[in-house]
């Protein structure tokens, strides 16, 4: 069966573009113009993924996201003309999985959709499962990390940071989210903590830490792990 992708955007030209592109890529697009109708269709269709505009006529897209996240964990990719870092951070911390600024290329969008659906399919219910990225592997049970079949020596915080990054491969994780997840409440503004540990990890897992290919900086927002 074709996977259903719900498009919630009040721009008729964008809806038509996405309907054609998604259909040609083998998905079943459902295109809606308002947030209220989008939530209703999401409840009925249980989409595999949602493409969401923030500037909806009846509610802000962040409100849609908050209400949708009350009962669904399906990936959400925001498509918005709002390019400010504060908007991106608010959407990402509100529960979206990715953020693409309009205008966007359909090729890049389809690649991000594929990555988000792959993450969903690879999500692990078993906390003892291992994580793999090419020649890098992380075993949660034994608390070991291997690179080219050689064990890396990581500090506990480095291990936790790498584990979270790998578990959310392809997803933008904000500074505040990472700090709260690893150091706890009260550390959301201590971005220098992350800079130090990200730099240490890059020196251990990247071929060239000055030109990282695994841990990518999303300027002003956070980091993304790329397999």
SVG drawing of the C-alpha trace seen along z (x, -y; Angstrom):
<svg xmlns="http://www.w3.org/2000/svg" viewBox="-12 -36 53 42">
<polyline fill="none" stroke="black" stroke-width="0.4" points="0.0,0.0 1.1,-3.6 2.1,-5.6 -0.2,-8.5 1.3,-11.9 -0.9,-14.7 -0.2,-18.2 -1.5,-21.1 -1.0,-24.3 -3.3,-27.1 -1.4,-27.9 -3.2,-26.2 -0.2,-26.3 2.0,-24.6 -0.7,-22.0 -0.9,-21.2 2.9,-21.0 3.2,-18.6 0.2,-16.5 1.9,-15.9 5.5,-15.4 4.3,-13.1 2.1,-11.1 5.0,-10.7 7.2,-9.5 4.9,-6.7 3.1,-8.3 -0.6,-8.9 -1.0,-12.7 -3.9,-14.2 -3.9,-18.0 -5.7,-20.2 -6.0,-24.0 -6.8,-24.6 -5.4,-23.4 -8.8,-22.2 -9.6,-20.1 -6.0,-18.9 -6.3,-17.6 -9.6,-15.9 -8.0,-14.2 -5.0,-13.2 -7.2,-11.4 -9.0,-9.6 -6.1,-8.8 -3.3,-8.2 -0.7,-9.6 2.8,-8.2 4.1,-11.8 2.8,-15.4 4.0,-18.4 2.9,-21.4 2.9,-25.1 3.1,-27.5 0.9,-30.3 -2.5,-28.6 -5.7,-30.7 -7.4,-29.4 -4.5,-28.6 -0.7,-28.9 1.1,-25.8 2.7,-25.5 -0.7,-25.0 -1.5,-22.3 1.8,-20.6 1.1,-20.8 -2.4,-19.3 -1.2,-16.6 1.6,-15.6 -1.0,-14.9 -1.9,-11.6 0.5,-11.0 4.3,-10.5 4.3,-10.4 7.0,-12.6 6.2,-16.2 8.2,-18.3 7.5,-22.1 7.4,-23.9 7.4,-27.6 8.5,-31.0 9.5,-31.9 13.2,-31.7 14.2,-33.1 16.1,-30.9 13.6,-31.6 10.8,-30.2 12.8,-27.1 13.8,-26.5 10.2,-26.9 8.9,-24.5 11.6,-21.9 11.1,-22.1 7.4,-21.9 7.8,-18.5 8.5,-18.8 11.1,-16.5 12.6,-18.8 12.2,-22.3 12.4,-23.4 12.3,-27.0 10.2,-28.1 10.9,-28.2 12.3,-24.6 13.4,-22.1 11.2,-19.0 14.3,-16.8 15.5,-18.0 12.0,-17.6 11.6,-14.1 15.0,-13.2 14.0,-14.6 10.7,-12.7 12.5,-9.5 14.9,-10.0 12.1,-10.8 10.2,-7.7 13.3,-5.6 13.9,-6.9 10.4,-6.0 10.8,-2.5 14.1,-2.0 12.8,-3.3 13.8,-0.8 11.4,0.3 14.2,2.5 16.5,0.2 19.3,2.8 19.5,2.6 22.7,1.4 23.1,-1.6 25.0,-1.4 26.3,-4.1 28.7,-2.7 31.9,-1.8 30.7,-3.3 28.6,-1.2 27.3,-1.8 26.1,0.9 23.8,-0.4 24.0,2.7 27.7,3.1 28.2,-0.7 30.8,-0.4 31.5,-2.3 33.4,-0.7 35.0,-2.6 36.6,-0.4 36.3,2.6 38.4,0.7 36.8,-0.3 36.7,-4.1 37.3,-5.4 34.4,-7.8 33.5,-9.6 29.9,-8.9 28.7,-12.2 30.3,-11.7 28.6,-8.3 25.2,-9.7 25.5,-12.5 26.5,-10.2 23.7,-7.7 21.1,-10.4 22.5,-11.8 22.5,-8.4 19.1,-7.5 17.8,-10.6 19.9,-10.3 18.9,-12.9 16.8,-14.9 17.7,-18.4 18.2,-18.5 18.2,-21.9 20.8,-23.0 18.2,-23.3 16.7,-19.9 20.1,-18.2 21.2,-20.0 18.0,-19.1 18.2,-15.4 21.9,-15.0 22.4,-17.4 18.9,-18.0 16.6,-20.9 18.4,-24.2 21.1,-23.7 19.2,-24.7 21.3,-27.9 24.7,-26.3 25.5,-25.9 29.3,-25.9 28.8,-22.5 27.6,-21.2 30.4,-22.9 33.0,-21.2 31.6,-17.7 30.6,-17.9 34.2,-19.0 35.5,-16.1 33.2,-13.6 34.2,-14.9 37.9,-14.4 37.1,-10.8 34.6,-9.7 35.3,-12.1 38.0,-11.6 38.5,-15.3 37.0,-17.0 37.4,-20.4 35.1,-19.3 32.7,-16.9 30.5,-14.7 28.7,-12.9 27.8,-15.5 26.6,-18.5 26.1,-22.0 22.7,-23.7 23.9,-27.2 22.1,-28.9 19.8,-25.9 21.6,-22.7 23.1,-19.6 22.1,-16.8 23.7,-13.3 24.1,-12.0 24.6,-8.3"/>
</svg>
